[in-house]
Amino acid sequence: MIKAGIIGATGYAGGELVRLLQNHREAEVVWYGSRSYIDKRYSEVYQNMFRIVENVCRDDDLSELADQADVIFTATPQGFLAGILTEEILSKTKVIDLSADYRIKDVAVYEKWYGIEHKSPQFIREAVYGLCEINRGKITSETRLVANPGCYTTCSILTAYPLVKEGLIDVDTLIVDAKSGTSGAGRGAKVANLFCEVNENIKAYGVGSHRHTPEIEEQLGYAADRPVTISFTPHLVPMNRGILVTEYASLIRKPDGSLPSYAEIRAAYEKHYGGETFVRLLEKGVCPETRWVEGSNYVDIGFVVEERTGRIVMMGALDNLVKGAAGQAVQNMNLLFGLRESEGLDLAPCFP
């Protein structure tokens, strides 16, 4: 049995990790870390866990936890793990970080976009970017540190990746319009996230400056085999969970001037995702909806070719707390320990 510890267990992503791991046949949670609720019973923080989790919350002592856990999930703010991670900790246990501390390989880019100094850049190169459908081969039993991708980034990258990789779109024309439920902003009390501020409203934020932009650019740059610059605009919508991305790009014409056909584009998606459990390529004419993936680890993808404009509209939807955070982290854990990749994640989406 894999012993798992969670730092940040009382945040939304941490709470989802607890829920998923309750149904995992090969893992048990031995540490419910929470700086705000030390010594408080976990089920008092999340009443849905009444008579399911009887443990009390503990502190965020990673050094002590490393002696007890085979894997540690850190669902913490940016900068937390980078400030305390040591070689000694990594020599004892594996770490799956749900923050952005080790996602971006250029420390200068990280510090520019996040506005903080990176305290342990020596581990950045070692960290594996845990987007399983793309980097599965790099996530092995020898991996010590996994950088779990962000929710916007997971959806944005997976939606465009096959077409970038196969050279079917001009990636420099890529525009990503993304919309997220309020849980993506975390559980902390913020005026902007109050019911009266969010209800009956939709707004853009972080326009031209959102922190997930360089993460998307870096990963799509690997697919394109060159630096990539995109336009990314996130929006907050009045729902609890879910992300929908709509992406626009110019198609690359063939030598005879014609556009790639629907069949050719679908073949590119099938090439990369045809055998994937958690990526569902929808039928022609069907557009993804967040309610079709809620509570699950699925990503739904659809696309429409615009013959008139020479562009393609790509669409993706996922649950930001599952495939966009905790579910992907469990998927990464399964790969680290050689388990069935979908273990603990065989969840049908909730509907309605």
C-alpha positions in Angstrom: 0.0 0.0 0.0 1.4 3.4 -1.0 1.5 5.8 1.9 0.5 9.3 0.7 0.8 12.6 2.4 -1.0 15.8 1.4 0.2 19.3 2.2 -2.6 21.7 1.7 -5.3 19.0 2.2 -8.0 21.6 3.1 -7.8 23.6 -0.1 -10.1 22.7 -3.0 -7.4 20.7 -4.9 -6.3 19.1 -1.6 -9.9 18.2 -0.8 -10.3 16.6 -4.2 -7.1 14.6 -3.6 -8.6 13.2 -0.4 -11.8 12.3 -2.2 -10.0 10.5 -5.0 -7.6 8.6 -2.8 -10.4 7.3 -0.6 -11.4 5.1 -3.6 -7.8 4.2 -4.6 -7.1 0.5 -3.9 -3.4 0.9 -3.7 -2.9 4.0 -1.7 -3.9 5.5 1.7 -3.5 9.0 3.1 -1.4 9.1 6.2 -1.0 12.8 6.6 -3.6 15.6 6.1 -1.5 18.7 6.2 -3.2 22.1 6.8 -1.6 25.1 8.3 -5.0 26.7 9.1 -6.6 23.7 10.7 -3.9 21.9 12.8 -5.4 19.4 15.3 -8.9 19.9 13.8 -10.7 16.8 12.6 -10.6 16.7 8.8 -14.3 15.9 8.6 -15.1 19.1 10.5 -13.4 21.1 7.7 -15.1 19.1 5.0 -18.3 17.7 6.3 -18.8 15.5 3.3 -16.0 13.3 4.8 -18.0 12.7 8.0 -17.5 9.1 9.1 -15.2 8.6 6.1 -12.1 10.4 7.3 -11.5 10.4 11.0 -8.0 11.8 11.0 -7.0 15.2 12.4 -5.2 17.8 10.3 -1.5 18.1 10.9 1.1 20.8 10.1 3.2 21.2 6.9 6.4 19.7 8.2 7.7 18.2 5.0 10.8 16.8 6.6 8.9 14.7 9.1 6.4 13.7 6.5 9.1 12.4 4.2 10.0 9.8 6.8 6.4 8.5 6.7 5.2 8.8 3.2 6.1 7.2 -0.1 4.7 10.2 -2.0 3.9 13.7 -1.0 1.3 15.9 -2.8 1.8 19.6 -2.3 -1.3 21.5 -3.0 0.1 24.8 -1.9 0.7 28.4 -3.0 3.5 29.3 -5.4 6.8 29.5 -3.7 6.0 27.2 -0.7 7.6 24.0 -1.9 10.5 25.8 -3.6 11.3 27.4 -0.2 11.5 24.1 1.7 12.4 21.4 -0.7 15.8 19.7 0.0 17.9 16.9 -1.4 17.3 15.0 1.9 13.5 15.1 1.3 13.8 13.9 -2.3 16.2 11.1 -1.2 13.4 9.7 1.0 10.2 10.2 -0.9 8.6 11.3 -4.2 7.0 14.7 -4.5 4.1 15.7 -6.8 3.8 19.5 -6.7 0.5 21.0 -7.7 1.9 24.5 -7.7 3.9 26.1 -10.5 7.2 26.0 -8.7 8.9 23.5 -11.0 6.8 23.7 -14.2 8.8 26.3 -16.0 12.4 25.4 -16.9 13.7 28.9 -17.2 13.9 30.3 -13.7 14.1 33.9 -15.0 10.7 33.4 -16.7 9.2 31.9 -13.6 10.4 34.8 -11.5 9.2 37.4 -14.0 5.7 36.0 -14.3 5.2 35.0 -10.6 7.0 38.0 -9.1 8.9 35.9 -6.5 12.4 34.6 -6.2 12.8 30.9 -6.8 14.4 29.4 -3.7 15.5 26.0 -5.1 16.3 26.3 -8.8 18.6 23.4 -8.6 15.6 21.0 -8.8 14.0 22.6 -11.8 15.8 20.6 -14.4 15.1 17.3 -12.6 11.4 18.0 -12.3 9.2 16.2 -14.9 6.3 18.1 -16.3 3.5 15.7 -15.5 1.1 16.1 -18.4 0.7 12.3 -18.7 -0.7 12.1 -22.2 2.4 13.9 -23.5 5.2 13.1 -21.0 4.2 9.6 -19.9 7.5 8.1 -20.9 9.4 10.5 -18.7 7.4 9.6 -15.5 9.0 6.5 -14.2 9.9 4.8 -10.9 13.2 6.7 -10.9 11.4 10.1 -11.0 11.6 12.0 -7.7 9.8 15.3 -8.5 6.7 15.8 -10.7 5.5 19.3 -11.7 1.7 18.8 -11.9 0.4 21.1 -14.7 -2.1 23.8 -14.1 -5.8 23.6 -15.0 -5.8 26.2 -17.7 -2.6 24.8 -19.1 -3.7 21.2 -19.2 -6.8 22.1 -21.2 -5.1 24.6 -23.4 -2.1 22.4 -24.3 -4.0 19.1 -24.9 -6.6 20.9 -27.1 -3.9 22.2 -29.5 -0.9 19.8 -29.0 -1.6 17.3 -31.9 -2.1 20.0 -34.5 1.1 21.9 -33.4 3.1 18.6 -33.3 1.9 17.7 -36.8 2.4 21.1 -38.2 -1.2 21.7 -39.2 -1.6 25.1 -37.6 0.5 28.2 -37.5 1.1 28.3 -33.8 2.1 31.9 -33.8 -1.5 32.8 -34.7 -2.9 30.8 -31.7 -5.4 32.6 -29.5 -6.7 30.9 -26.4 -9.9 32.1 -24.9 -10.5 30.3 -21.6 -13.3 30.3 -19.0 -13.1 28.8 -15.5 -15.4 28.2 -12.5 -14.6 30.0 -9.2 -13.0 27.0 -7.5 -10.0 27.7 -9.8 -9.2 30.7 -7.7 -8.8 28.6 -4.5 -10.6 28.4 -1.2 -9.2 31.6 0.4 -11.7 34.4 1.1 -11.4 37.1 -1.6 -13.8 39.9 -2.3 -13.7 39.3 -6.0 -14.9 35.7 -5.5 -17.9 36.5 -3.2 -21.3 35.3 -4.5 -22.6 38.8 -5.2 -19.4 39.6 -7.2 -19.5 36.5 -9.3 -23.2 35.6 -9.7 -24.9 36.8 -12.9 -21.5 38.0 -14.2 -18.6 37.0 -16.4 -15.3 38.8 -16.6 -11.9 38.6 -18.1 -8.9 38.9 -15.9 -5.1 38.7 -16.1 -5.4 39.9 -19.7 -2.0 39.7 -21.3 -0.4 38.8 -18.0 -1.8 35.6 -16.7 0.8 33.3 -15.1 -0.2 30.2 -17.1 0.8 31.9 -20.4 4.5 31.0 -20.3 3.7 27.4 -19.2 1.4 26.9 -22.3 4.0 28.6 -24.5 6.9 26.4 -23.2 5.0 23.1 -23.7 3.7 24.0 -27.1 7.2 25.2 -28.0 8.5 21.7 -27.4 5.8 20.4 -29.8 6.7 23.0 -32.4 10.4 22.6 -31.8 10.9 26.3 -31.5 9.8 29.2 -29.3 6.1 30.0 -29.3 4.2 33.1 -28.4 0.4 33.0 -27.9 -2.4 35.2 -26.8 -4.2 33.8 -23.7 -7.1 35.4 -21.9 -8.9 33.7 -19.0 -12.4 34.5 -17.8 -14.2 33.9 -14.5 -17.7 32.5 -14.9 -20.4 31.9 -12.2 -20.1 28.1 -11.7 -18.2 26.0 -9.1 -15.9 24.0 -11.3 -15.0 23.4 -14.9 -12.8 24.9 -17.6 -13.8 25.5 -21.3 -11.1 26.7 -23.7 -11.9 27.9 -27.2 -8.7 28.2 -29.3 -8.3 29.9 -32.7 -5.5 29.4 -35.2 -4.7 29.7 -38.9 -4.4 26.4 -40.7 -1.3 25.8 -42.7 -2.2 25.4 -46.3 -0.9 22.5 -48.5 1.4 23.2 -51.4 -1.6 23.3 -53.7 -3.2 26.0 -51.6 -5.9 23.8 -50.1 -6.7 23.5 -46.4 -6.2 20.3 -44.4 -9.5 18.4 -44.4 -11.6 17.5 -41.4 -10.4 13.9 -41.8 -6.8 14.9 -41.8 -7.2 17.0 -38.7 -9.1 14.3 -36.9 -6.4 11.8 -37.9 -3.8 14.0 -36.1 -5.9 13.9 -33.0 -6.4 10.2 -33.2 -2.7 9.6 -33.7 -1.9 11.2 -30.4 -5.0 10.5 -28.4 -6.6 7.4 -30.0 -5.4 5.1 -27.2 -5.8 7.6 -24.3 -8.2 6.8 -21.5 -8.9 10.3 -20.4 -8.9 12.3 -23.7 -12.3 12.0 -25.5 -12.4 13.2 -29.1 -16.0 14.1 -29.7 -17.9 13.4 -32.9 -18.1 15.9 -35.7 -20.3 18.8 -34.9 -20.3 18.2 -31.2 -18.8 20.9 -29.0 -17.5 20.2 -25.5 -19.4 21.2 -22.4 -18.1 21.5 -18.9 -21.1 19.5 -17.4 -20.1 16.5 -19.5 -16.8 16.2 -17.6 -17.6 17.4 -14.1 -16.3 15.3 -11.3 -14.2 13.2 -13.7 -10.6 13.0 -15.1 -11.8 13.3 -18.7 -10.8 16.0 -21.2 -13.3 16.4 -24.0 -12.1 17.9 -27.3 -13.8 19.0 -30.4 -13.0 21.2 -33.4 -14.5 23.0 -36.4 -12.7 23.9 -39.6 -13.7 27.4 -40.9 -13.2 27.1 -44.7 -14.2 30.7 -45.1 -11.5 32.2 -42.9 -8.8 29.4 -43.3 -8.8 29.0 -39.5 -9.7 26.2 -37.1 -11.7 26.5 -33.9 -10.5 24.0 -31.3 -12.4 23.4 -28.1 -11.6 21.6 -24.8 -13.4 21.0 -21.5 -12.2 19.5 -18.2 -12.9 19.7 -14.5 -10.3 22.1 -13.1 -10.1 20.2 -9.8 -9.8 16.7 -11.2 -7.9 16.5 -14.5 -6.8 20.1 -13.9 -5.3 19.3 -10.5 -6.0 16.4 -8.2 -7.0 13.7 -10.8 -3.9 14.4 -12.8 -1.8 14.2 -9.7 -3.2 10.8 -8.9 -2.6 9.8 -12.6 1.0 10.8 -12.1 1.3 8.9 -8.9 0.0 5.8 -10.6 2.7 6.1 -13.3 5.4 6.7 -10.6 4.6 3.4 -8.9 3.9 1.3 -12.0 0.1 1.0 -11.3 -2.7 1.0 -13.8 -2.9 4.6 -14.9 -6.6 5.0 -14.3 -6.5 3.4 -10.8 -8.7 5.5 -8.5 -9.9 7.6 -11.5 -12.6 5.4 -13.0 -15.2 8.0 -12.4 -18.1 8.7 -14.7 -18.8 12.4 -14.9 -21.6 13.9 -12.7 -24.7 15.0 -14.7 -26.6 17.2 -14.3 
